[in-house]
Amino acid sequence: MSFVDHLVELRGRLLKSVIALLVGSVVGLIFHQWTLRVLTAPYRAATDEPLITLGPTEGFSIVMRVGLFGGALLASPVILYQLWRFVSPALSRRERRMLVPLSAAFTLLFASGILLGYWSLPRGLEFLFDFGGDVLEPTIQGQLYLSFAMRFLLAFGIAFEFPVFTFAAAAVGIVTSAQLRSGWRWAVLFIVVGGALLTPSGDPLTLTLLSVPLYLLYEVTILAVKLVLKR
């Protein structure tokens, strides 16, 4: 294909991804009440206080943001598939064989990160609210909390992709299992610093809940690199 043909194909892939995002957002808007109940459940578990809105348009803004968030999650498989179809012709047969399990691991780890983040969210909120003691009573604005919750969940989901990129780097020969093993101290530093930058709360409890599973996944990745790539 010529350069112009590649651009035409890229435009088509991007258009299909945008359509998937729009359709997913419509579905997210239809079920926004359910999504709101799921996202606010950790807050209700951490405190008995209701979320508040401070303006007449804030409810509308919250619904739109929640719908887009749900749409992005629903459209992510389609977007990944379009990305796969665009790059697969340039890959060798061996690389295509590697990309399929990597894509499956990418999706599984992202979902696992979201679930762990959802489990950690009420514990992180309780930890943060306890700093105020009896003097500061938490009454949180709905828009601020939902922005915090969605960024919190996405941070866990994105952080859990760390093993995929590590394995991919080993697959193309950038690092070896021996180098990964000898560099475990740097991996710990990278995981802790990256976790602190990704998580919106920045508290030590959340950082620990994120860093410990990530390091365990790092060890599993070393084992996978040693066994799978060697074979």
LUMBA-140598 format. One record per residue: residue in three letters; x, y, z of N, C-alpha, C in turn. Coordinates in pm, whole numbers, padded with zeros to 5 digits, always signed. Layout:
% LUMBA-140598
ALAXYZXYZXYZ/...
//
This chain:
% LUMBA-140598
MET+00084-00120+00000+00000+00000+00000+00087+00125+00000/SER+00038+00229-00066+00110+00355-00066+00083+00430+00065/PHE+00157+00538+00085+00140+00619+00206-00003+00675+00214/VAL-00055+00721+00099-00191+00775+00097-00293+00666+00130/ASP-00270+00545+00080-00361+00435+00111-00360+00403+00261/HIS-00243+00410+00322-00235+00389+00467-00314+00497+00541/LEU-00305+00621+00496-00380+00729+00560-00530+00708+00544/VAL-00573+00662+00427-00715+00636+00404-00763+00524+00497/GLU-00682+00419+00509-00722+00310+00598-00726+00358+00743/LEU-00627+00439+00783-00624+00491+00920-00748+00575+00948/ARG-00788+00656+00850-00909+00737+00867-01031+00648+00888/GLY-01039+00540+00811-01152+00449+00826-01152+00381+00963/ARG-01034+00340+01011-01025+00277+01143-01063+00375+01253/LEU-01015+00499+01241-01049+00601+01341-01199+00632+01340/LEU-01258+00637+01219-01401+00664+01208-01483+00554+01275/LYS-01445+00429+01252-01516+00318+01316-01499+00322+01467/SER-01382+00362+01515-01360+00373+01659-01445+00483+01719/VAL-01455+00596+01649-01538+00707+01698-01685+00666+01701/ILE-01730+00595+01596-01870+00548+01593-01895+00453+01710/ALA-01800+00363+01737-01815+00272+01851-01822+00349+01982/LEU-01741+00455+01994-01744+00537+02115-01879+00608+02129/LEU-01933+00659+02018-02063+00726+02023-02175+00630+02060/VAL-02174+00511+01998-02276+00411+02031-02264+00368+02177/GLY-02139+00345+02221-02118+00307+02360-02163+00416+02456/SER-02141+00543+02419-02184+00653+02504-02336+00662+02513/VAL-02406+00634+02401-02552+00632+02404-02601+00524+02499/VAL-02540+00405+02490-02576+00297+02582-02544+00336+02726/GLY-02428+00401+02745-02391+00447+02879-02490+00549+02934/LEU-02542+00636+02847-02642+00734+02891-02774+00666+02927/ILE-02810+00563+02851-02935+00493+02880-02929+00427+03017/PHE-02812+00372+03051-02797+00302+03179-02718+00385+03280/HIS-02726+00518+03269-02646+00602+03357-02685+00589+03504/GLN-02813+00562+03532-02854+00547+03670-02785+00427+03736/TRP-02777+00318+03662-02708+00200+03715-02560+00229+03736/THR-02497+00298+03639-02356+00332+03651-02332+00424+03770/LEU-02421+00521+03789-02408+00612+03902-02418+00537+04035/ARG-02511+00442+04042-02524+00364+04166-02398+00283+04193/VAL-02339+00226+04087-02217+00147+04104-02101+00236+04148/LEU-02087+00353+04085-01975+00442+04116-01988+00506+04254/THR-02110+00531+04299-02129+00595+04429-02137+00496+04544/ALA-02146+00366+04514-02154+00265+04621-02034+00272+04715/PRO-01908+00287+04667-01795+00299+04760-01808+00420+04853/TYR-01860+00531+04801-01878+00648+04886-01983+00621+04993/ARG-02091+00556+04955-02195+00524+05052-02144+00426+05156/ALA-02050+00338+05116-01992+00244+05212-01898+00312+05309/ALA-01836+00424+05267-01739+00493+05351-01801+00599+05440/THR-01917+00651+05401-01982+00758+05478-02132+00752+05456/ASP-02204+00802+05555-02350+00807+05543-02399+00938+05481/GLU-02307+01029+05453-02344+01158+05398-02377+01146+05250/PRO-02479+01221+05201-02512+01216+05057-02417+01303+04976/LEU-02402+01270+04849-02332+01358+04756-02421+01475+04722/ILE-02362+01592+04702-02441+01712+04676-02403+01771+04541/THR-02493+01850+04484-02465+01928+04364-02477+02075+04398/LEU-02394+02159+04336-02388+02301+04372-02439+02392+04261/GLY-02492+02335+04155-02543+02419+04047-02654+02349+03971/PRO-02739+02425+03901-02851+02364+03830-02809+02274+03715/THR-02689+02297+03659-02644+02216+03545-02549+02105+03584/GLU-02517+02094+03713-02418+01995+03754-02468+01853+03733/GLY-02596+01828+03759-02651+01695+03738-02639+01652+03592/PHE-02670+01744+03501-02657+01716+03358-02512+01686+03322/SER-02419+01766+03375-02277+01745+03347-02230+01609+03398/ILE-02279+01570+03514-02240+01441+03572-02290+01326+03484/VAL-02415+01334+03440-02473+01228+03357-02395+01216+03225/MET-02360+01329+03164-02284+01325+03039-02146+01261+03060/ARG-02081+01297+03169-01948+01243+03195-01954+01093+03225/VAL-02053+01053+03301-02068+00911+03333-02101+00831+03206/GLY-02185+00887+03120-02217+00820+02994-02095+00803+02906/LEU-02011+00906+02898-01889+00897+02817-01792+00796+02877/PHE-01784+00791+03009-01697+00694+03076-01740+00551+03045/GLY-01872+00527+03058-01924+00395+03025-01907+00363+02877/GLY-01927+00464+02791-01909+00443+02648-01767+00407+02611/ALA-01669+00470+02676-01529+00439+02649-01496+00295+02688/LEU-01550+00252+02802-01526+00113+02844-01591+00015+02747/LEU-01714+00044+02706-01784-00047+02613-01718-00050+02476/ALA-01666+00065+02432-01607+00073+02298-01463+00024+02293/SER-01399+00004+02407-01257-00032+02408-01227-00161+02330/PRO-01310-00268+02335-01278-00385+02251-01278-00353+02102/VAL-01373-00270+02058-01379-00233+01916-01257-00150+01878/ILE-01217-00059+01964-01101+00026+01936-00974-00059+01928/LEU-00960-00155+02020-00844-00244+02016-00844-00329+01889/TYR-00963-00374+01849-00972-00455+01726-00933-00373+01604/GLN-00977-00247+01597-00941-00162+01483-00790-00136+01481/LEU-00731-00119+01599-00586-00102+01606-00514-00227+01558/TRP-00567-00343+01598-00509-00471+01555-00517-00487+01403/ARG-00632-00455+01344-00647-00469+01200-00556-00374+01123/PHE-00525-00259+01183-00440-00163+01114-00293-00206+01114/VAL-00246-00263+01226-00103-00295+01236-00072-00439+01195/SER-00172-00528+01193-00144-00670+01168-00080-00699+01032/PRO-00114-00628+00922-00048-00660+00795+00103-00637+00796/ALA+00151-00551+00886+00295-00523+00892+00371-00621+00980/LEU+00299-00713+01044+00363-00805+01138+00390-00939+01071/SER+00493-01006+01121+00521-01141+01075+00423-01239+01139/ARG+00426-01362+01093+00334-01463+01148+00363-01484+01297/ARG+00489-01488+01335+00526-01506+01475+00476-01389+01560/GLU+00494-01267+01507+00450-01149+01582+00299-01145+01596/ARG+00226-01190+01493+00080-01194+01504+00037-01297+01608/ARG+00109-01410+01614+00078-01510+01716+00100-01453+01856/MET+00202-01371+01874+00230-01311+02003+00127-01204+02039/LEU+00078-01132+01937-00010-01019+01963-00147-01064+02013/VAL-00194-01179+01968-00326-01227+02012-00330-01252+02162/PRO-00237-01333+02219-00241-01350+02366-00209-01222+02441/LEU-00125-01135+02383-00096-01008+02448-00221-00921+02456/SER-00303-00922+02350-00428-00845+02351-00525-00900+02455/ALA-00530-01034+02465-00617-01096+02567-00568-01060+02707/ALA-00436-01063+02728-00381-01026+02858-00404-00879+02887/PHE-00395-00795+02784-00419-00652+02798-00560-00627+02852/THR-00660-00694+02790-00799-00675+02832-00822-00732+02972/LEU-00768-00852+02998-00789-00916+03128-00725-00836+03241/LEU-00603-00787+03218-00536-00711+03321-00603-00576+03346/PHE-00653-00513+03239-00723-00386+03257-00849-00406+03341/ALA-00925-00512+03310-01046-00541+03388-01010-00576+03532/SER-00900-00650+03551-00858-00685+03687-00818-00561+03766/GLY-00750-00467+03699-00712-00342+03765-00834-00260+03805/ILE-00934-00255+03717-01058-00183+03749-01126-00246+03871/LEU-01132-00379+03874-01197-00448+03986-01121-00426+04117/LEU-00987-00434+04112-00909-00408+04232-00925-00264+04277/GLY-00928-00169+04181-00949-00030+04216-01085-00008+04280/TYR-01187-00077+04230-01321-00063+04287-01325-00120+04429/TRP-01255-00231+04451-01247-00288+04585-01169-00196+04679/SER-01066-00128+04628-00980-00043+04710-01043+00094+04739/LEU-01135+00138+04652-01187+00275+04662-01252+00304+04797/PRO-01345+00223+04850-01403+00257+04980-01301+00257+05092/ARG-01200+00170+05084-01096+00165+05187-01009+00291+05181/GLY-00979+00334+05060-00905+00459+05045-00984+00579+05094/LEU-01114+00581+05067-01198+00692+05113-01206+00696+05265/GLU-01224+00580+05327-01229+00575+05473-01098+00624+05532/PHE-00986+00584+05471-00855+00628+05519-00842+00780+05510/LEU-00887+00838+05399-00877+00982+05380-00973+01058+05470/PHE-01095+01008+05486-01195+01076+05569-01158+01074+05716/ASP-01085+00970+05759-01049+00960+05900-00953+01069+05945/PHE-00883+01133+05850-00791+01240+05887-00864+01358+05948/GLY-00987+01380+05907-01063+01493+05963-01113+01470+06103/GLY-01116+01343+06146-01166+01312+06279-01312+01354+06296/ASP-01345+01400+06415-01481+01446+06443-01501+01593+06410/VAL-01390+01661+06375-01399+01805+06349-01448+01832+06207/LEU-01396+01757+06111-01431+01778+05971-01526+01669+05924/GLU-01648+01706+05892-01748+01612+05844-01747+01613+05691/PRO-01721+01498+05626-01712+01499+05479-01849+01516+05413/THR-01864+01624+05339-01980+01645+05254-01926+01680+05116/ILE-01928+01584+05026-01853+01593+04902-01945+01631+04787/GLN-01895+01718+04699-01966+01754+04578-01967+01636+04482/GLY-02084+01609+04425-02099+01492+04340-02002+01490+04223/GLN-01985+01604+04156-01898+01609+04039-01753+01583+04077/LEU-01710+01636+04191-01572+01614+04235-01550+01468+04272/TYR-01647+01408+04341-01629+01269+04379-01625+01177+04257/LEU-01719+01196+04162-01724+01108+04046-01599+01123+03958/SER-01549+01245+03947-01423+01264+03873-01310+01190+03943/PHE-01306+01200+04075-01206+01130+04153-01219+00978+04135/ALA-01342+00926+04145-01365+00782+04136-01326+00728+03999/MET-01364+00798+03891-01333+00749+03757-01183+00754+03731/ARG-01116+00861+03776-00970+00867+03760-00902+00760+03844/PHE-00957+00732+03960-00904+00628+04048-00910+00492+03980/LEU-01026+00458+03925-01043+00328+03859-00956+00317+03735/LEU-00952+00424+03655-00868+00421+03534-00720+00409+03570/ALA-00679+00471+03680-00538+00461+03722-00502+00317+03752/PHE-00590+00245+03822-00563+00105+03850-00563+00023+03721/GLY-00659+00049+03632-00664-00026+03506-00541-00004+03421/ILE-00497+00121+03409-00379+00153+03328-00253+00095+03391/ALA-00241+00106+03524-00122+00055+03592-00106-00095+03573/PHE-00218-00166+03564-00211-00311+03549-00166-00354+03409/GLU-00149-00260+03316-00095-00294+03184+00057-00301+03185/PHE+00119-00266+03296+00264-00267+03308+00326-00402+03267/PRO+00271-00517+03310+00330-00645+03268+00323-00670+03117/VAL+00217-00620+03051+00203-00641+02907+00317-00572+02833/PHE+00344-00448+02870+00450-00373+02802+00588-00431+02836/THR+00604-00482+02958+00730-00547+02996+00753-00672+02913/PHE+00648-00755+02899+00660-00877+02820+00684-00843+02673/ALA+00616-00740+02621+00636-00701+02481+00779-00653+02458/ALA+00835-00580+02556+00974-00536+02543+01069-00654+02538/ALA+01039-00757+02618+01122-00878+02614+01103-00954+02483/ALA+00981-00952+02429+00952-01025+02306+01029-00969+02187/VAL+01053-00838+02185+01126-00777+02074+01275-00764+02104/GLY+01319-00820+02218+01462-00824+02246+01520-00706+02318/ILE+01437-00617+02373+01490-00501+02445+01549-00541+02579/VAL+01480-00633+02648+01529-00681+02778+01519-00834+02780/THR+01590-00895+02874+01584-01039+02895+01533-01068+03035/SER+01499-01194+03059+01451-01231+03192+01560-01210+03297/ALA+01687-01233+03260+01797-01211+03354+01809-01063+03390/GLN+01793-00975+03291+01799-00832+03319+01682-00787+03406/LEU+01564-00843+03379+01447-00811+03461+01468-00857+03605/ARG+01527-00977+03620+01552-01029+03755+01652-00944+03830/SER+01762-00905+03763+01865-00825+03830+01818-00681+03856/GLY+01720-00636+03780+01673-00498+03797+01548-00485+03881/TRP+01526-00579+03974+01402-00578+04051+01393-00454+04141/ARG+01509-00404+04188+01505-00283+04273+01455-00163+04194/TRP+01502-00152+04068+01453-00043+03983+01304-00061+03952/ALA+01262-00187+03938+01120-00214+03913+01036-00169+04031/VAL+01082-00196+04153+01009-00152+04273+00999+00000+04275/LEU+01111+00068+04247+01110+00214+04246+01015+00267+04139/PHE+01019+00207+04020+00932+00251+03911+00785+00228+03946/ILE+00753+00114+04007+00615+00083+04044+00564+00180+04149/VAL+00645+00208+04251+00601+00298+04359+00584+00440+04308/VAL+00683+00489+04232+00674+00627+04180+00560+00639+04080/GLY+00550+00540+03988+00440+00543+03892+00305+00534+03958/GLY+00292+00448+04061+00166+00438+04133+00130+00568+04203/ALA+00231+00636+04261+00205+00763+04328+00159+00870+04228/LEU+00214+00866+04106+00174+00964+04005+00037+00933+03946/LEU+00004+00805+03934-00122+00766+03871-00242+00782+03964/THR-00227+00743+04089-00342+00745+04179-00374+00889+04220/PRO-00500+00930+04208-00535+01068+04239-00529+01102+04387/SER-00542+01001+04474-00543+01030+04618-00402+01048+04673/GLY-00308+00963+04629-00170+00974+04675-00148+00928+04818/ASP-00245+00865+04882-00229+00821+05020-00153+00689+05024/PRO-00085+00660+05135-00002+00538+05140-00084+00409+05132/LEU-00207+00408+05181-00287+00286+05174-00316+00249+05029/THR-00363+00345+04949-00391+00320+04809-00265+00280+04733/LEU-00155+00349+04765-00028+00318+04698+00015+00174+04728/THR-00005+00130+04851+00030-00008+04886-00061-00107+04816/LEU-00192-00078+04813-00287-00167+04747-00259-00181+04598/LEU-00198-00079+04538-00164-00084+04396-00026-00145+04374/SER+00071-00109+04457+00210-00147+04432+00235-00296+04456/VAL+00176-00353+04560+00202-00494+04592+00154-00586+04479/PRO+00029-00573+04429-00010-00659+04315+00074-00637+04191/LEU+00116-00511+04168+00198-00484+04050+00333-00554+04059/TYR+00393-00555+04176+00521-00624+04188+00503-00775+04172/LEU+00395-00830+04224+00367-00973+04204+00350-01003+04055/LEU+00282-00914+03983+00267-00931+03839+00402-00919+03768/TYR+00490-00836+03820+00625-00824+03764+00700-00957+03774/GLU+00688-01023+03890+00751-01153+03907+00690-01257+03812/VAL+00559-01253+03796+00493-01346+03703+00539-01319+03560/THR+00559-01192+03526+00605-01156+03391+00745-01211+03366/ILE+00832-01203+03466+00966-01260+03450+00958-01409+03422/LEU+00872-01478+03496+00855-01622+03473+00800-01650+03334/ALA+00702-01568+03288+00646-01586+03155+00750-01561+03046/VAL+00833-01458+03065+00939-01429+02968+01038-01545+02961/LYS+01072-01599+03078+01170-01707+03081+01117-01834+03018/LEU+00990-01865+03040+00935-01991+02990+00880-01979+02848/VAL+00796-01880+02824+00727-01869+02696+00822-01830+02584/LEU+00901-01725+02605+00989-01677+02498+01103-01775+02471/LYS+01148-01842+02576+01254-01941+02554+01204-02054+02468/ARG+01079-02095+02491+01022-02202+02408+01002-02155+02265/
//
